[in-house]
Amino acid sequence: MVEWIERPFILGAEDVFYLVMMAFFVALPCSQLGAFLVLRRMSLVGDAISHSVLPGIVVAFLFTEDLSSPWLLVGASGAGLLVTFMIEMIHSKTRVKQDAAIGIAFTSLFAIGVILVSVYASKVHIDADCVVYGKLVSILDHDSVTMLGYDVPKPLVTSAIVAILTMLTVIVCYRILLLSSFDPGMAASIGYRPRIVHYALMAVLSMVVVTSFQAVGAILVIALLIIPAASAYLCSHRLKVMLLLSGVHALISSVMGLYLYVWMDCSFAAAMVVAGSILFLFAWFFGPADGIIIKAFHRRSISLGND
């Protein structure tokens, strides 16, 4: 048992710490924004944005020629807002349903991104494996910055900053996000503008997605947006509790993912998502709010009480 617990440390204690923290700082902001996506029934919009940021990243790089440039975040945010605008325009101006509009918008932009990657692959240094699977472990090979006497990989610093800014945004704008998520009409009546809040949320989501892009890829980031929030929703319908449980889910899946990665010698990002899925199954069966076993127990208790 002790040997199994200590097994990941064959990578070195410092590398283990950096990998877990990178995974956590990628998963944490996704989990917090994902809670609002689940409550707003916009999970597919998160899927659309995660795919549509690719052309924004490539176009921004073609102008800056620097993969670490903050303009990549601007390009990704612009692409995220563009796909959101396209979805609403297609849905509102035609008879096409929202799910079909989402499929049209994000596949079109993602296809444009794939073409740009294939044409400029040698220059942009974004390959198909990075787009699909991500390269979480590769952060150990990146340049480092010295902080408190330690050489910290630059991607970890960037992810930490984005995670902190996302948490601050959620805390400061909590009331606005709460009202606009549950009752847009009331939010509008007291001076908030739900449409502006919606686009601002999509912009922040785009920035979070692009910082997660290189680590976990365009596909697996969808899981980080949805699985923690869905698991939390099965345990509680209170937003504050959901946000807390989503963050805990992100931390546990990061640690469990590292163990699966070392044990199976597989993709760390995929292992983290599998760990999160296992936690979701536990929530599905034992969640206090909507768990299958808990609901069955309540029904049995009511049935016995009626008898």
TIROTOR-968500 format. One line per 10 residues: number of its first residue (from 1); their letters; for each residue x, z, y of N, C-alpha, C, O. Coordinates in steps of 0.2 Angstrom, whole numbers, plus 5000, padded with zeros to 4 digits. Each point is the difference from the previous one (the first is absolute). Layout:
N
NUM	a	X:Z:Y:X:Z:Y:X:Z:Y:X:Z:Y | ...
***
This chain:
307
1	mvewierpfi	5004:5000:4994:4996:5000:5006:5004:5000:5006:4999:4996:5005 | 5006:5008:4995:5005:5001:5006:5004:4993:5001:5001:4998:5005 | 5001:5000:4989:5003:4993:5000:4996:4995:5003:5003:4996:5004 | 4991:5003:4995:4995:4995:5002:4999:5001:5008:5000:4995:5004 | 5000:5011:4998:4999:5002:5007:5006:4998:5004:4999:4997:5006 | 5007:5004:4991:5006:4998:5004:5002:4993:4999:5005:4998:5003 | 4992:4998:4993:5002:4993:4999:5001:4996:5006:5005:4996:5000 | 4990:5004:5005:5001:4996:5006:5006:5001:5003:5003:4996:5004 | 5000:5010:4996:5006:5002:5004:5006:4997:4997:5006:5001:5003 | 4994:4994:4992:5006:4996:4998:5001:4995:5005:5006:4998:5000
11	lgaedvfylv	4989:5001:5004:5001:4995:5006:5005:5004:5006:5002:4996:5004 | 4998:5010:4995:5003:5004:5006:4995:5004:5004:4995:4997:5002 | 5006:5009:5000:4995:5004:5003:4998:4997:5007:4994:5000:5002 | 5011:4997:5001:4999:4997:5007:4996:4994:4999:4995:4999:5004 | 5006:4997:4991:4996:4993:5000:4993:5002:4997:4995:4997:5003 | 5004:5008:4993:4994:5002:4998:4996:5002:5006:4994:4998:5001 | 5009:5006:5003:4996:5003:5006:4998:4994:5005:4995:5000:5002 | 5010:4995:4999:4998:4995:5004:4995:4995:4997:4995:4998:5004 | 5005:5001:4990:4995:4996:4997:4993:5003:5000:4995:4997:5002 | 5005:5009:4997:4993:5004:5000:4997:5000:5007:4994:4999:5001
21	mmaffvalpc	5011:5002:5004:4998:5001:5007:4997:4993:5002:4996:4999:5004 | 5008:4996:4994:4998:4993:5002:4993:4998:4997:4996:4998:5004 | 5003:5004:4990:4994:4998:4997:4994:5004:5003:4995:4998:5001 | 5007:5009:5001:4995:5004:5003:4998:4997:5007:4994:5000:5002 | 5011:4998:5002:4999:4998:5007:4997:4993:5000:4996:4998:5005 | 5004:4999:4990:4996:4993:4999:4993:5002:4998:4995:4997:5003 | 5004:5007:4992:4993:5002:4998:4996:5004:5005:4994:4999:5000 | 5009:5006:5003:4997:5004:5005:4995:4997:5005:4994:5001:5000 | 5009:4995:5004:4996:4996:5005:4995:4996:4997:4994:4999:5003 | 5008:4998:4992:4995:4995:4996:4994:5005:4998:4994:4998:5000
31	sqlgaflvlr	5007:5008:4997:4995:5004:4998:4995:5002:5005:4994:5001:4999 | 5009:5001:5007:4996:5002:5006:4996:4995:5003:4994:5001:5001 | 5008:4993:5000:4996:4994:5002:4995:4998:4995:4995:4998:5001 | 5007:5002:4993:4996:4998:4994:4994:5005:5000:4994:4997:4998 | 5006:5009:5004:4994:5004:5000:4995:4997:5004:4994:5000:4999 | 5008:4998:5007:4995:4997:5005:4997:4993:4997:4995:4998:5001 | 5010:4998:4996:4997:4994:4997:4995:5001:4995:4995:4997:4999 | 5006:5008:4996:4995:5002:4995:4994:5002:5003:4994:4998:4998 | 5006:5007:5007:4994:5002:5003:4996:4995:5004:4994:5000:5000 | 5010:4995:5003:4997:4994:5003:4998:4994:4996:4997:4995:5002
41	rmslvgdais	5004:5006:4991:4999:4995:4995:5004:4994:5002:4997:4994:5000 | 5009:5007:5002:5004:4994:5002:5006:4999:4996:5005:4998:5002 | 4995:5004:4992:5006:5000:4995:5002:4993:5000:5006:4999:5000 | 4990:4996:5000:5002:4993:4999:5003:4997:5006:5004:4996:5000 | 4995:5007:5006:5003:4999:5006:5007:5002:5000:5005:4996:5002 | 4997:5010:4995:5007:5002:4999:5003:4995:4995:5006:4998:5002 | 4991:4999:4993:5003:4995:4996:5002:4994:5004:5005:4997:4999 | 4990:5001:5005:5001:4994:5005:5006:5001:5004:5004:4995:5001 | 4997:5010:5002:5005:5002:5005:5007:5000:4996:5005:4997:5003 | 4995:5006:4992:5006:5001:4996:5003:4993:4998:5006:4999:4999
51	hsvlpgivva	4989:4996:5000:5003:4993:4998:5001:4996:5007:5005:4996:5000 | 4991:5005:5005:5001:4996:5006:5006:5001:5004:5001:4996:5005 | 5002:5010:4994:5006:5002:5005:5006:4996:4998:5004:4999:5005 | 4996:4997:4990:5006:4997:4998:5002:4994:5005:5005:5000:5002 | 4990:4996:5000:5002:4995:5005:5002:5003:5007:5004:4997:5003 | 4993:5009:4999:5002:5003:5006:5007:5002:4999:5004:5000:5005 | 4998:5003:4990:5007:5002:4999:5005:4994:5000:5005:5001:5004 | 4994:4994:4993:5004:4994:5000:5001:4997:5007:5005:4999:5002 | 4989:5000:5001:5000:4997:5007:5004:5005:5005:5004:4997:5004 | 4995:5009:4995:5004:5005:5005:5007:4999:4998:5005:5001:5005
61	flftedlssp	4997:4999:4989:5007:4999:4998:5003:4994:5002:5006:5000:5003 | 4991:4994:4997:5002:4994:5002:5002:5000:5008:5005:4996:5002 | 4992:5009:5002:5001:5000:5007:5006:5005:5001:5004:4999:5004 | 4996:5007:4992:5005:5005:5001:5006:4999:4996:5006:5002:5002 | 4994:4995:4992:5005:5000:4995:5003:5007:4998:5006:5000:4999 | 4990:5005:5001:5002:5006:4998:4994:5004:4996:4995:5001:5003 | 5007:5000:4991:4995:5003:4995:4998:5007:5002:4995:5003:4998 | 5009:5001:5006:4999:5006:5003:4997:5001:5006:4999:5005:5003 | 4999:4989:5000:4998:5000:5007:4993:5003:5000:4996:4999:4996 | 5002:5005:5010:4993:5002:5000:4995:4995:5002:4994:5001:4999
71	wllvgasgag	5008:4993:5002:4996:4995:5001:4996:4997:4994:4995:4997:5000 | 5008:5005:4994:4997:4999:4994:4994:5004:4999:4995:4997:4998 | 5005:5009:5005:4993:5004:5000:4995:4997:5004:4994:5000:4999 | 5009:4997:5007:4995:4996:5005:4997:4994:4996:4994:4999:5001 | 5010:4997:4996:4998:4994:4997:4995:5002:4994:4995:4997:4999 | 5006:5008:4997:4996:5003:4995:4993:5002:5003:4995:4999:4997 | 5006:5005:5008:4993:5002:5003:4996:4995:5003:4994:5000:4999 | 5009:4995:5004:4997:4994:5002:4996:4996:4994:4995:4998:5001 | 5009:5001:4994:4997:4997:4994:4994:5004:4997:4995:4997:4998 | 5006:5010:5002:4994:5004:4998:4994:5000:5004:4995:4999:4998
81	llvtfmiemi	5006:5001:5009:4995:4999:5004:4996:4993:5000:4994:4999:5000 | 5011:4996:4999:4997:4993:4999:4996:4999:4994:4994:4997:5000 | 5008:5006:4994:4996:5000:4994:4993:5004:5001:4995:4998:4998 | 5005:5007:5006:4994:5004:5001:4996:4996:5004:4994:5000:4999 | 5008:4997:5006:4996:4996:5005:4997:4994:4996:4994:4998:5001 | 5010:4999:4995:4998:4994:4996:4994:5002:4995:4995:4997:4999 | 5006:5009:4998:4994:5003:4996:4994:5001:5003:4995:4997:4998 | 5005:5006:5008:4994:5001:5004:4997:4994:5003:4994:4999:5000 | 5010:4996:5002:4998:4994:5002:4996:4996:4995:4995:4997:5001 | 5008:5002:4993:4997:4996:4994:4994:5004:4998:4995:4996:4999
91	hsktrvkqda	5005:5010:5001:4994:5004:4998:4994:5000:5005:4994:4999:4998 | 5008:5001:5008:4995:5001:5005:4997:4993:5002:4994:4999:5002 | 5011:4996:4998:4998:4993:5003:4997:4995:4994:4998:4995:5002 | 5003:5007:4992:4997:4996:4995:4996:5004:4995:4999:5006:5001 | 4998:4991:4994:4996:5004:4995:5005:5002:4994:4997:5003:4995 | 5009:4997:5006:5005:5002:4995:5000:5008:5000:5000:5003:5005 | 4999:5000:4989:5000:5007:4999:5007:5003:5002:5005:4996:4999 | 4996:5011:5002:5006:5003:5002:5005:4999:4995:5006:4999:5001 | 4992:5002:4992:5005:5000:4995:5003:4993:5000:5007:4999:4998 | 4989:4996:5002:5003:4993:5000:5004:4999:5006:5005:4996:5000
101	aigiaftslf	4993:5006:5006:5004:4999:5006:5007:5003:5000:5005:4998:5002 | 4995:5008:4994:5007:5004:4999:5004:4995:4996:5006:5000:5001 | 4991:4998:4994:5004:4996:4995:5003:4993:5003:5005:4998:4999 | 4991:4999:5006:5002:4994:5003:5005:5002:5005:5005:4996:5000 | 4995:5009:5004:5004:5002:5005:5007:5002:4997:5005:4997:5002 | 4995:5007:4994:5007:5003:4998:5003:4995:4995:5007:5000:5000 | 4990:4996:4996:5003:4996:4996:5003:4994:5004:5006:4997:4998 | 4991:5001:5007:5003:4995:5005:5006:5002:5003:5005:4996:5000 | 4995:5010:5003:5006:5003:5003:5005:5001:4996:5006:4999:5001 | 4993:5004:4993:5005:5001:4995:5003:4994:4997:5006:4999:4999
111	aigvilvsvy	4990:4995:5001:5003:4994:4997:5005:4997:5006:5005:4997:4998 | 4993:5004:5008:5004:4998:5006:5007:5004:4999:5005:4997:5001 | 4994:5009:4998:5006:5005:4999:5005:4997:4994:5006:5000:5001 | 4991:4999:4994:5003:4997:4994:5004:4994:5002:5006:4999:4998 | 4991:4996:5005:5003:4994:5002:5006:5001:5005:5005:4998:4999 | 4994:5007:5005:5006:5002:5005:5005:5003:4996:5006:4998:5002 | 4993:5006:4993:5005:5003:4996:5004:4995:4996:5006:5000:5000 | 4990:4995:4997:5003:4995:4996:5005:4995:5004:5005:4998:4998 | 4993:5001:5008:5003:4995:5005:5006:5004:5003:5006:4997:5000 | 4994:5009:5002:5005:5004:5003:5003:5005:4996:5003:5005:5003
121	askvhidadc	4996:4995:4990:5002:5005:4996:5008:5002:5001:5001:5006:5000 | 5003:4989:5000:5007:5001:5001:5002:5004:5007:5005:5003:5000 | 4991:4996:5005:5001:5003:5006:4997:5007:5001:5002:5004:5003 | 4991:4996:4994:4997:5006:5001:5002:5006:4995:4999:5006:5002 | 5003:4992:4992:5002:5004:4995:4994:5005:4998:5001:5005:4998 | 4994:4991:5001:4994:5003:4997:4998:4996:4994:4998:4994:5001 | 5003:5009:4993:4998:4996:4994:4994:5002:4997:4997:5005:5002 | 5001:4991:4993:4993:5001:4997:5000:5007:4996:4995:5004:5001 | 5010:4999:4996:5000:5006:4997:4999:5006:5005:4996:5004:4999 | 5007:4995:5007:4999:5005:5006:4993:5000:5002:4997:5005:5001
131	vvygklvsil	5000:4989:4999:4993:4999:5003:4995:5003:4995:4995:5004:5002 | 5006:4995:4991:4996:5002:4995:5001:5008:4998:4995:5004:5000 | 5011:4997:4998:5002:5007:4997:5003:5005:5005:4999:5006:4999 | 5004:4991:5006:5004:5005:5005:5006:5002:4996:5001:4999:4995 | 5003:5004:5009:5007:5002:4998:5001:5007:5003:5005:5001:5004 | 4992:5004:4993:5000:5007:5003:5007:5003:4998:5003:5003:5005 | 5000:4996:4990:5006:5002:4998:5006:4997:5004:5005:5004:5001 | 4994:4991:5002:5005:4996:5004:5002:5004:5006:5005:4998:5003 | 4991:5007:4999:5002:5003:5006:5007:5004:5000:5003:5001:5005 | 4999:5000:4989:5006:5003:4999:5006:4996:5002:5005:5002:5001
141	dhdsvtmlgy	4994:4991:4999:5005:4995:5001:5000:4998:5008:5004:4997:5002 | 4991:5006:5002:5000:4998:5007:5005:5004:5004:5003:5005:4997 | 4998:4993:5009:5004:5003:5005:4997:5007:5001:4994:5001:5000 | 5011:5004:5002:4997:5007:5001:5002:5002:5007:5004:4997:5004 | 4992:5008:4998:5001:5003:5007:5002:5007:4998:4997:5003:4996 | 5007:5000:5008:5002:5007:4999:4995:5005:5004:4999:4999:5006 | 4998:5005:4990:4995:5005:5003:5002:5007:4997:5000:5001:4994 | 5002:5004:5010:5001:5007:4998:5006:5000:4995:5000:5004:4995 | 5004:4991:5005:5006:5000:4996:4999:4996:4993:5004:5000:4996 | 4990:4997:5004:4999:4996:4994:4999:4993:5001:4997:4998:5006
151	dvpkplvtsa	5005:4998:4990:4999:4992:5001:4993:4999:4997:4999:4999:4994 | 4996:4999:5010:4993:4999:4998:4999:4992:5000:5001:4997:5006 | 4996:5000:4989:4999:4993:5000:4995:4999:5006:4995:5003:5001 | 5006:4991:5003:4996:4998:5005:4993:4999:4999:4996:5002:5003 | 5002:4995:4991:4993:4999:4998:4996:5007:5000:4995:5000:5001 | 5009:5005:4996:4997:5007:5000:4998:5003:5007:4995:5003:5001 | 5010:4996:5003:4999:5002:5007:4994:4996:5003:4996:5003:5003 | 5004:4991:4996:4994:4996:5003:4993:5002:4997:4995:5001:5004 | 5005:5000:4990:4994:5002:4996:4998:5007:5003:4994:5001:5000 | 5011:5003:5001:4998:5007:5002:4997:5000:5007:4995:5003:5001
161	ivailtmltv	5008:4993:5003:4997:4999:5007:4993:4998:5000:4996:5002:5003 | 5003:4992:4993:4993:4998:5000:4995:5005:4997:4995:5000:5002 | 5007:5003:4993:4996:5005:4997:4998:5006:5005:4994:5002:5000 | 5011:5000:5003:4999:5005:5006:4995:4998:5005:4996:5003:5002 | 5005:4991:5000:4996:4997:5006:4993:4999:4997:4995:5001:5004 | 5004:4997:4990:4994:4999:4997:4996:5006:4999:4994:5001:5002 | 5010:5005:4996:4996:5006:5000:4998:5003:5007:4995:5003:5000 | 5010:4996:5004:4998:5002:5007:4994:4996:5003:4995:5003:5003 | 5004:4991:4995:4995:4995:5002:4993:5003:4997:4995:5001:5004 | 5006:5001:4990:4994:5002:4996:4997:5007:5003:4995:5001:5001
171	ivcyrillls	5010:5003:5001:4999:5007:5002:4997:4999:5007:4995:5003:5002 | 5008:4993:5003:4998:5000:5007:4993:4996:5000:4996:5002:5004 | 5003:4993:4992:4994:4996:5000:4995:5002:4995:4995:4996:4998 | 5006:5010:4999:4995:5002:4994:4993:4999:5002:4996:4998:4996 | 5002:5005:5010:4993:5000:5002:4997:4993:5001:4995:4999:4998 | 5009:4997:5005:4998:4993:5001:4999:4997:4994:4995:4996:4998 | 5010:5004:4997:5000:4997:4994:4994:5003:4995:4997:4996:4997 | 5002:5010:5004:4994:5003:4996:4994:4997:5002:4996:4998:4996 | 5002:5003:5011:4994:4997:5002:4999:4993:4999:4994:4998:4998 | 5011:4998:5003:4999:4993:4999:5000:4998:4993:4997:4994:4998
181	sfdpgmaasi	5005:5010:4998:5000:4998:4992:4993:5002:4998:4997:4996:4996 | 5000:5010:5006:4993:5002:4997:4994:4998:5004:4995:4998:4998 | 5006:5001:5009:4994:4999:5004:5003:4996:5006:5001:5003:5006 | 5000:4990:4994:5002:4996:5005:4996:5000:5006:5002:5000:5006 | 4991:5001:4993:4995:5000:5005:5001:5006:5005:5000:5000:5006 | 5001:5006:4991:5001:5006:5003:5007:5000:5004:5001:5002:5006 | 5004:4995:4991:5007:4999:5003:4999:4996:5006:5003:5002:5005 | 4993:4993:4995:4999:4995:5006:4996:5004:5005:5002:4999:5006 | 4994:5005:4992:4995:5003:5005:5004:5006:5004:4998:5001:5006 | 5008:5001:4992:5003:5005:5003:5007:4997:5004:5004:5004:5002
191	gyrprivhya	4996:4990:4998:5006:4997:5003:5005:4996:4996:5004:4997:5003 | 4996:5005:4991:5005:4997:4995:4998:4992:4999:4994:4999:5000 | 5011:4997:4999:4998:4993:4998:5002:4999:4993:5006:4998:4999 | 4989:5002:4997:5002:4999:4992:5004:4993:4999:5004:5001:4996 | 4995:4994:5008:5003:4994:4998:5007:5000:5002:5005:4998:4996 | 4997:5006:5010:5007:5001:5002:5003:5004:4995:5006:4999:4998 | 4991:5007:5000:5003:5004:4995:5001:4997:4993:5005:5001:4997 | 4991:4994:5001:5001:4996:4994:5006:4996:5001:5004:5000:4995 | 4997:4996:5010:5006:4996:5001:5006:5004:5000:5005:4998:4998 | 4995:5008:5006:5005:5004:5000:5002:5003:4993:5006:5000:4999
201	lmavlsmvvv	4989:5002:4997:5002:5002:4993:5003:4995:4996:5005:5001:4997 | 4993:4992:5004:5003:4995:4997:5007:4998:5002:5004:4999:4996 | 4997:5002:5010:5007:4999:5003:5005:5006:4997:5005:4998:4998 | 4993:5008:5002:5004:5005:4997:5001:4999:4992:5005:5001:4998 | 4989:4997:4999:5001:4998:4993:5005:4995:4999:5004:5000:4995 | 4996:4995:5009:5005:4994:4999:5007:5002:5001:5004:4998:4996 | 4997:5007:5008:5007:5002:5001:5002:5005:4994:5006:4999:4998 | 4989:5004:4999:5002:5004:4994:5001:4996:4994:5005:5001:4996 | 4991:4994:5004:5001:4995:4994:5007:4996:5001:5003:5000:4994 | 4999:4998:5012:5006:4997:5000:5006:5004:4998:5005:4998:4998
211	tsfqavgail	4995:5009:5004:5005:5004:4999:5000:5002:4992:5006:5001:4997 | 4989:4998:5000:4999:5001:4993:5002:4993:4996:5001:5001:4994 | 4999:4994:5009:5000:4993:4997:5006:4999:4996:5000:4999:4994 | 5006:5003:5009:5006:4999:4996:5001:5005:4994:5003:4998:4995 | 4994:5008:5006:5001:5005:4995:4995:4999:4994:5003:5000:4994 | 4991:4998:5007:4995:4999:4994:4997:4994:4999:4996:4998:4996 | 5005:4997:5009:4997:4993:5000:4993:5000:5002:4997:5005:5002 | 5001:4989:4999:4993:4999:5003:4994:5002:4996:4995:5001:5002 | 5006:4999:4991:4995:5001:4996:4999:5008:4998:4995:5002:5001 | 5011:5001:4998:5000:5007:4998:4998:5004:5006:4998:5006:4999
221	vialliipaa	5003:4992:5007:4998:5004:5006:4993:5001:5000:4998:5005:5003 | 4998:4991:4994:4993:5000:5000:4998:5007:4996:4995:5003:5002 | 5008:4998:4993:4999:5006:4995:5002:5006:5004:4996:5005:5000 | 5009:4995:5005:5002:5006:5004:4994:5001:5005:5000:5006:5002 | 4997:4989:5000:4995:5001:5005:4993:5003:4997:4997:5003:5003 | 5002:4995:4991:4993:5001:4997:5000:5006:4995:4996:5004:5000 | 5009:4996:4995:5000:5005:4995:5000:5007:5002:4996:5004:4998 | 5009:4998:5007:5000:5007:5002:4993:5002:5004:4997:5006:4998 | 5000:4990:5006:4994:5001:5003:4994:5001:4995:4996:5004:5001 | 5004:4991:4995:4995:5000:4995:5000:5006:4995:4995:5003:4999
231	saylcshrlk	5011:4999:5000:5001:5006:4996:4997:5007:5004:4997:5004:4997 | 5005:4996:5009:4998:5005:5004:4993:5001:5001:4997:5005:5000 | 5000:4989:5001:4992:4999:5001:4996:5003:4994:4995:5002:5000 | 5008:4997:4994:4997:5003:4994:5001:5008:5000:4996:5003:4996 | 5008:4999:5008:5001:5008:5000:4997:5003:5006:4998:5006:4999 | 5001:4990:5006:4996:5003:5006:4998:4995:5004:5003:4994:5001 | 4991:5007:5003:4997:4995:5004:5002:5002:5008:4997:4997:5004 | 5006:5009:4997:5002:5002:5006:5007:4996:5002:5004:5000:4997 | 4995:4997:5009:5006:4996:5002:5007:5003:5001:5005:4998:4997 | 4995:5008:5006:5006:5004:5000:5003:5002:4993:5006:4999:4999
241	vmlllsgvha	4990:5003:4997:5002:5001:4993:5002:4994:4997:5005:5000:4996 | 4992:4994:5005:5002:4994:4997:5007:4998:5002:5004:4998:4996 | 4997:5003:5011:5007:4998:5003:5005:5004:4996:5006:4998:4999 | 4993:5009:5001:5005:5004:4997:5001:4998:4992:5006:5000:4998 | 4989:4999:4999:5000:4999:4992:5004:4993:5000:5004:4999:4995 | 4994:4996:5009:5004:4994:5000:5007:5000:5001:5004:4997:4996 | 4998:5008:5009:5007:5001:5001:5004:5003:4994:5005:4998:4998 | 4991:5007:4998:5003:5003:4994:5000:4995:4995:5005:5000:4996 | 4990:4996:5003:5001:4994:4995:5006:4996:5001:5003:4998:4995 | 4998:5000:5012:5006:4996:5001:5006:5003:4998:5005:4997:4997
251	lissvmglyl	4996:5010:5004:5006:5004:4998:5001:5000:4993:5005:4999:4997 | 4990:5003:4999:5000:5001:4993:5001:4993:4996:5004:5000:4996 | 4993:4995:5007:5001:4993:4997:5007:4998:5001:5003:4996:4996 | 5000:5006:5010:5007:4998:5001:5005:5003:4995:5005:4997:4998 | 4994:5009:5001:5004:5004:4995:4999:4998:4993:5005:4998:4996 | 4989:5001:5002:4998:4997:4993:5003:4993:4999:5002:4999:4995 | 4997:4997:5011:5003:4993:4999:5007:5000:4999:5002:4996:4996 | 5002:5009:5007:5007:5000:4999:5002:5001:4992:5004:4997:4997 | 4992:5008:5000:5001:5002:4993:4998:4994:4996:5004:4998:4995 | 4991:4998:5006:4998:4994:4996:5005:4995:5001:5002:4996:4995
261	yvwmdcsfaa	5001:5003:5011:5005:4995:5002:5006:5001:4996:5003:4996:4997 | 5000:5010:5002:5006:5002:4997:4998:5000:4992:5005:4997:4997 | 4990:5005:5001:4998:5000:4993:4999:4993:4997:5003:4999:4995 | 4994:4997:5009:4998:4993:4997:5005:4995:5003:4999:4994:4997 | 5005:5007:5008:5005:4995:5003:4995:4994:5002:5002:4995:4998 | 4994:5007:5006:4995:4995:5003:5000:4999:5007:5004:5004:5004 | 4991:4993:4999:5000:5000:5008:4997:5007:5002:4995:5002:4998 | 5009:5001:5007:4998:5006:5003:4993:5000:5003:4996:5004:4999 | 5003:4990:5005:4994:5000:5004:4994:4999:4995:4995:5004:5001 | 5006:4992:4993:4994:5000:4995:4999:5007:4997:4995:5002:4998
271	amvvagsilf	5011:5001:5000:4999:5007:4997:4997:5005:5004:4996:5004:4998 | 5005:4995:5009:4996:5005:5005:4993:4998:5000:4996:5005:5000 | 5002:4989:4999:4993:4998:5000:4997:5002:4994:4994:5003:5000 | 5009:4997:4994:4998:5002:4994:4999:5007:5000:4994:5003:4997 | 5010:5001:5006:5000:5007:5000:4993:5002:5005:4997:5005:4998 | 5003:4991:5007:4994:5002:5004:4993:4998:4996:4995:5003:5001 | 5005:4992:4995:4994:4998:4996:4999:5006:4995:4994:5001:4999 | 5011:5002:4998:4999:5005:4996:4996:5006:5003:4996:5003:4998 | 5007:4999:5009:4997:5005:5004:4992:4998:5001:4996:5004:5000 | 5003:4989:5001:4993:4998:5002:4996:5002:4994:4994:5002:5000
281	lfawffgpad	5008:4996:4994:4996:5002:4994:4999:5007:4999:4994:5002:4998 | 5010:5003:5004:4999:5007:5000:4994:5001:5005:4996:5004:4998 | 5005:4993:5008:4995:5002:5005:4993:4997:4997:4995:5003:5002 | 5005:4991:4995:4994:4997:4997:4996:5005:4995:4994:5000:5000 | 5010:5003:4996:4997:5004:4995:4999:5007:5003:4995:5003:4998 | 5010:5000:5006:4999:5007:5001:4999:5001:5008:5000:5006:5002 | 4999:4989:5002:4999:5001:5007:4994:5004:5002:4995:4999:4997 | 5006:5006:5007:4995:5005:5002:4994:4997:5003:4994:5002:4999 | 5006:4992:5004:4995:4997:5004:4996:4995:4995:4994:5000:5000 | 5010:4996:4997:4997:4994:4996:5003:4999:4993:4999:4995:4997
291	giiikafhrr	5005:5010:5001:5003:4999:4993:4994:5000:4995:4995:5003:5000 | 5007:4993:4995:4995:4999:4994:4998:5006:4997:4994:5002:4999 | 5011:5002:4999:4999:5006:4996:4997:5006:5004:4995:5003:4998 | 5007:4997:5009:4996:5005:5004:4993:4998:5001:4996:5005:5000 | 5003:4989:5001:4993:4998:5001:4995:5001:4994:4995:5002:5000 | 5009:4997:4994:4996:5001:4994:4999:5007:4999:4994:5002:4997 | 5011:5003:5005:4999:5007:4999:4994:5002:5005:4996:5005:4998 | 5004:4992:5008:4994:5002:5005:4994:4998:4997:4995:5004:5000 | 5004:4990:4997:4994:4998:4997:4998:5004:4995:4994:5002:4999 | 5010:5000:4997:4999:5005:4994:4997:5007:5002:4996:5002:4998
301	sislgnd	5008:5000:5008:4998:5007:5003:4993:4999:5002:4996:5005:4999 | 5002:4990:5005:4993:4999:5003:4995:4999:4994:4995:5003:5000 | 5007:4994:4995:4995:4999:4994:4999:5007:4997:4994:5001:4998 | 5011:5003:5001:4999:5006:4997:4996:5005:5004:4996:5004:4998 | 5005:4995:5009:4997:5004:5004:4992:4999:5000:4996:5004:5001 | 5003:4989:4999:4993:4998:4999:4996:5002:4994:4994:5002:5000 | 5010:4999:4995:4997:5002:4993:4999:5008:5001:4998:5002:4995
***
